[in-house]
Amino acid sequence: MLLVGFDHPLGPPGAAPESHPLNVPEAPGKARMTPPAPDRWRAPLGEGHLYEWLPHAWLAGAHAVAALDLCDLLCPAPYGTTVFETARASGALALLGRHVFPW
């Protein structure tokens, strides 16, 4: 596992923290919410090109790469294989999921 950190914020200017319900498209009651103060440190990633650059910088020898948030849950793959072994056959693996609202 490789955890990459940066010394400057990567969120877009003026963006709310990613954990705020306002950032969830199907969040209930969005029309009545007051937008929070911007927080580029905790905002959703605004530098999408990092997903292209990071594998070349540190993961060139990796057989597979998974980009998951720390709060994402990944169930074990069937039949004792790993998610990486399952993805190796086609080069990609679509992950399905749903939002869970803690509020």
Buried (B, 14 or more C-beta within 10 A) or exposed (E): EEEEEEEEBBBEEEBBBBBBBEBBEEBEEEEEEEEBEBBBEBBEBEEEEBEEEBEEEEEEEEEBEBEEEEEEEEEEBEEEEEBBEBBBEEEEBEEEEEEEEEE
